[in-house]
């Protein structure tokens, strides 16, 4: 019983996105064998130590632990009370059977005799529904939920399905057959009987729904949220609704944190590669220059330095918003960040983003830099004349735009010089490759000078592109 409870809890954690390995599940079982189930706080602390590995895990674990074990405790108390009642009833029945028989069987004996076959599922259903016994109903619902597989619920839309399966476990089909028969009859008795059946079914349906909703909170809600997150990250940014935008802000922060952790992990030092002869001799000068301690040549890692040049014209402004949000969420990893925006003239927007709330800053940037006819050549000239010195051999330049310059001069000469001046030149284009070079698109002209040119339409594309940029510094 206890092992099954722990297994269900591990399932709920995995459904919520926590990575709980088989080894950790075994460690959790061993921890519970030591602390037991009686002390709720000790159990919670022990399982948290074994299973939780981050602040996000802590939040998920805390919420699910309270929800899950509160429900488990309520079910156990209901079952214990039910068992106590059944034991008491059994003792009373034994005492009655020990008394001398009067000769004719009682009504209860006739109802329980083998010839009568006992009460039907419909009778048991009606008796339970009309009893008002919360303990008995809770126990019956827990058993029906297990039999119906309610732990497998993943979406709120499945609630009605599992409620029906639970009611079928309790015998609702026979009850509904009796209801059909009563509705087919005439007379006051038939109407009263039909009304009683309708009320009993509604009451049991309400209890079943409550139980399924509880299972959904434990096993389904997190899975639903994960599914919705995946859908949003795969949807084109230009097609996001207002509700999607609010979810996306949270996801962008989560993605950025994941990338920061990934690219902040220290690499293991390995004794391989070329020996640094000069440093080895110096290190061993005290022992006559005998190379006892070897010093290996190491490669200095540059800290990421990023310059973002963003087209904020109407067609791509939404994409720019999420790229800048992504980069600023990486402030612990990318401390050297310059941001520029343009449609025609280029504006340094780094200070605006630092001083203002992000939403207000983006409104200001789009208002100031988003007017006018898009001109990539003019933006490149402004960059060269005003901020050329911020770009050096450590810099990765990220250009975000569709490359549509309204048939103006693309200034490939400046773009070529920019490519030679920086470490890498990455272009993220929200238009699909089939449209590159069509109409006023200059993408195919800029492509030869880019270290990387990618179609970037979703949040997942942004994450992948930024991951590749940071990987170049690892």
N, C-alpha and C positions, 0 to 999 in steps of 0.2 A: 504493500500500500504506500509506504513512504518513498520507496524507490520510484513508483509510478508518478507520485506527486512531483518529485524532483525532475523526472524526465519531462513532464508537462511544462514545468517552469522553464527548463532549458529550451524547450520548443518555443515558448512565448518570447524568450530573449532573442532567439535566432530570428523569429518573425519580425522583431523590432529592429533588426539590422546589426545586433551585436554578434561578434565573432566568438562563439563559444566552442572550443575544440572538444573532441572526445576526452582528451587527457584532462582538460579543465573540468569537464563534467564528472570524471572519476574523482578528481581532487575535491570537488564539491561534496560528493557522496561521503568521502572520508572525513571531511570537515564536519558534516552533519552527524556522522557517527560519533564524533567527539563531543560536540556541543549540544546535540539533541534538538528537538523541535519545541520544547517547552518554553524556552526563553526566546521570544520573538526577536528582540534586539540583538542578542548574541548570534542568532542564526543569520540575521540580515548582515551583520558586520563580517561574519565568517565567509558568507557567499560573496559579498562585495570584494573582499580581499582576493578571493580565488578567481573571480570572473571579470571584474571591472579593470580596464586597462587605460582609460582616459576619462577626461571630464565628461565627454559626451556619453560614454558608457555609464558613468555614475548617474547621470540624469535619467537615462533609460532604465537602468537597474532599479533606481529608487522608486520611480513611478510604477513599474510593473510588479515589483515585489509587494508593495502595499496593496495594489489591486488584486493580485493573484492570491496571496495568502489570506487576505481578508475574506475572499470568496471561499477558499478552501476551509478556513476556520468555521465559517457559517455553515457550510455543508456538513462538516464533521459534527458540529454541535447538534444539527438537525437529525443526523443519523443516530447519534448517541441517544437523543431523547426518544426517537422512534423505537430504537432497540429496547430501551428501558420500558416503554409502554407495552411493547409486544411481550416482553418477559413478564411484566405484571399481569397482562391479560392471560398469558399461559398459566401462571400460577393460580389465578382465579378459576380458570376452566378446569384445572386439575382438581381443585378443591370441590367444585360442583360435581365432577364425575365421581369423586370418592363418596358422595352422599348416596343413600339408598334410592333406587329408581322407583318412581310412582307407577311404573308399568307402561305408560305411553310416552313416546319420545317427544321432547320439546320442539318448539318451532325452529330453534337454532340448530338442534341436532338433525332435524329433517333437512334444513337448508345445506348442512355440511355433509350429508350422507353421500356415499358413492353414487347412489342411483340418481341424485339430483344434479350431480356434476358441478356443484358450487356456483357462486355468482359469476355472471358473464362479464366480459371486459367492459361492456356498456354500463352494467350496473356498478362495477367498481369505479368507472370514470365518473358517473353521476354522484356516487357516494362521496368520492374524494372532493369533487367540485363543490358539493353542497355542505361539506363538513365544516368549512372555514378553518380547518386545522393547518395552520401555516407550516408547522414542522413536517407533517406528513406530505403536504404538497411540495415543500422544498426538496425532501428526499426523493419523491417520485420524479420531480423535474430533473434533478441531478442524474438519476439513473437513465431517464429518457434521453437527456442530452448526450450522455456517453454513448448510448446505443445508437443514436442518430448521427454520431460523428460530428457534433457541433464544434469541437475543437478545430475542425478543418475550415471554419469560416474565414474568409479573407476580405470580403467586401460587404458593406452594409446592405447592399441590394440582395444579398443572399439570406437576409434575416427571415423573410417570409418562407423560404424554402425549408430552412431548418426548423422553424416553428411548426410547420406542417408535419415534418418527419417526427418531431417529438410527440405531437398529438396522436399520430398514427401508432407510435409505440405504446401510448396510453389507451388505445382502443377507440379513437374518435370515429373511425369508419362505421363501427357498429352503432354508435350513438347517432350518427347522421342517418343511418338506415332507419332507426326508430323515429327520428324526426320526420323523415319522408313519409313514413307510415302514419304518423299523427297528423301531418298536414293533409293527408289524403282523406282522413276521417272527418266527420261532421260532429258538432256537439261541443258543449262547454268543456267537458272533460278532456277531449282531444286537444282543444286550444290551450288549456292550462298545461297539459303535458308537453305540447310543442314549445310553449313559452319557457317552461322550466328547462328543457333541453337546450334551447337557444342561449339562455342566461348562463347555464353551466358551461357550455362550450366557449362562450365569450370570456368567462372568468378564467378557464384553463388556458385559453389562448393568450390572455394578458400575462399570466404567470410564465408561460413558455417564452413569450417575447422578451420579458424581462431577463430570463435566464440566458437566452441567446445573445442579447445585447451585452450581457456581462462577459460571455465568452468572446464576443467580438472585441471588447476592450482589451482582453488578455491576449488574443491570438490574431485578430484581424486588423485592428486599426493601424498598427505600425506597418503591416504589409500593404495596406491601402495607401498610406502616405508614401511609402517607398515606390509603389507603382506610379502614383501621381507625380512624384519627383522625377522619375525616369521619363515619363511622358513629356513633362515640361522641358527637360533638358534636351530632348530630341526634337522639340518643335522649333521651327524657324523663329528667330527672335522677332522678326517683323510681324509675325502672326500672333504674338502673345496678347492675351486679354489683360485687363486691369488686375483681375484676381491672380492670373499667372505671374504678373510682374511682382506682386507681393511675395509669392512663393519663391520666385527666382532670386530675390535679394538674399534670402536665407540660404539658398543653394549655392549662390556665388561665394558667400562667406565661407561655407563649408568646403567648397572646392578649393578655395584659396588656402585655407588652413591645411587641407590635405597635401597640397603641393608644397607648402612651406615646410611641413614635417618631412615630406619625402626628400626634399633637397637640402635639408639641414642635417641629415644623418651623417655623422663622421665616418669616413671610410676607414676600413681596417688597414693598418700599415703592414705591408708585406715586404719581406726581405727578398726582393727580386728586382731585376732591371740592371742598370749600369752602376758601378761603384764610383763614388766621387773620390778620386785618388787624393786630391789636395786636402780635402777635409778629413779623409781617413788618416793620412800621415800626421796631420796636426793633432787629431784626437789621440793618437798613439805615441806622441813625442816623448811622453814620460817613461815609456818602456822601450826606448831605443828605436822607435819607428817601426817596430814589428806590428803588422796589421792584425792585431788581436780583435779590436772592435771595428767592424766595417761600417762605413757611412755610405748610404745609398743616395744617388741623385734623386731629388724630388722636384716635382713640377708645382710651381706656385699657382694657386687657384685665385682667379680674380673674383671679386664680389660683383654680382649682377649690376650693370648700369644700363638703364633702358630709356630711350627717347621715343615717345609715342606721338605720331603725327596723324591726326584724325580728321577725316572729312565729316563735317557735321551738317551737310546739306540734308534736306528733308528725307531723301531716300535711304540714308544710312545712319541717321542720328541715333536711332534706337540701339544699333550695334555698338556705336561708340560709347554709349552710356554704360553698357555692361563690360566692355573692355576696360574702361577707366575704373569702374567699380571693382573689377577683378584685380587690376594692378594695385590699386590703393588698399585692397584687403590683404595684399602681400607686403605691407609696409615693413614687417619684421624681416622679410627676406630681401626685398628690393628697397633699399634705403636711398639709392641714387636714382631718382625717377624724374624725368622732365616730360611735360605734356603740352602739346600744341594742338590747336584746332583751327580749322579754316573752312570756308566755302570758296571765297576768293582770296582775301588777305589772311595772313597767318597771325594767330594770337597765342601768346604764352599764357596758358590757363592753369599752370601749376599752383600759383599763389591763390587763385580763386578757389581751387579745390581744397587747399589747405585751410583757408580762412572761413569758408562757409559750409553749412550743411550740404551733404552731397546732392540732394534733390534740388535745393536752391541754386547750388553751383552749376548744375547741369542746365537748369532753365536759363541762368545768366549766360552760360557759354553758348548755348544754341541761339539765344537772342543777339548776342554780340558778334559771334563768328559765323552764324548760320545764314545771314542775309547775303544777297547778291548771287551772281552767276558763278557756278563752280569753275575754278581755274587752278589746276594742279601746277602749272608752270609758274604762276604768280606766287603760289605758296612756297615753292622751292626757292624762288628768288628771295623771298622774305626770310626764309630759314638761313640761306647763305649769307645775307647781309646783316642779319640781326643776331643769330644764335649759332653760327657755324662752330664757334669754339667749344660748345658743349659736347661736340661729337669727336671721339677719339677712338683709338684702336681697342679700347675696352667696351665700347658702346654697341649695344644691339638696338637698331632702329626698327620700330614696328610701325608700318603704315597701314591704317585701316580705312578702306574706301573702295568704291566701285571703279575707279579709274576713268570715269566719264568727265571729260574736261571741256565740254561744249565747243569742240573743234578748235580750242586755243592751242598755242605752242606748248607741248608737254615738257619742254626744256630737258631733254634727255642728257644734254651735256652736264647739267648740274646733278641730275640723278646718278649719272655714271661716276662723277666725282664723289658724291655721297657714299656710293657703294664702296669706293676705294678707301674712303676715309674711316669708315666704321668697321667694327668686327664682323657683324652680320647685318643683313638688310632683309627683313621679313615683311612680306605684304600679305595682309588678310583681306580677302575680297568677299563680300556678301552675295555677289552674283555668281551663278553657276558657270563653269568653264565654257559651256556652249555659247554663252553670250559675250565672252571676252573677244574684243576686236570688232564687235558689231556696232554700227552707228558711230557715236562719238567716243567709244571706249578705247583707251590707250593701253589696256592691260598687256596686250601682246608686245607692245613696244617697250614697256617697262620690264617685262619678264626676264630678258637676258641678264639684267643687272641685279636681280634678286637672288639672295642666298636661298630663299624659300618663298614660294608663292602658293597660298592655300585658299581653297574655297572654305569660307567660314560663315556658317549660317545659323548655328545653334550654340547653346551654352557648352555642350560637349565638345564642339569644334574649338571654342575659345579655350577650354581647359587643356585640350590636347596641344594647341598651338603654344600657349604659355608654358606648358610642361616642356616642350621641345626647346623653347628659348632658354629656360633655366638649366636644362640638361647640358647646354653648351658651356656652362660655367662650372659644372661638377668636375 
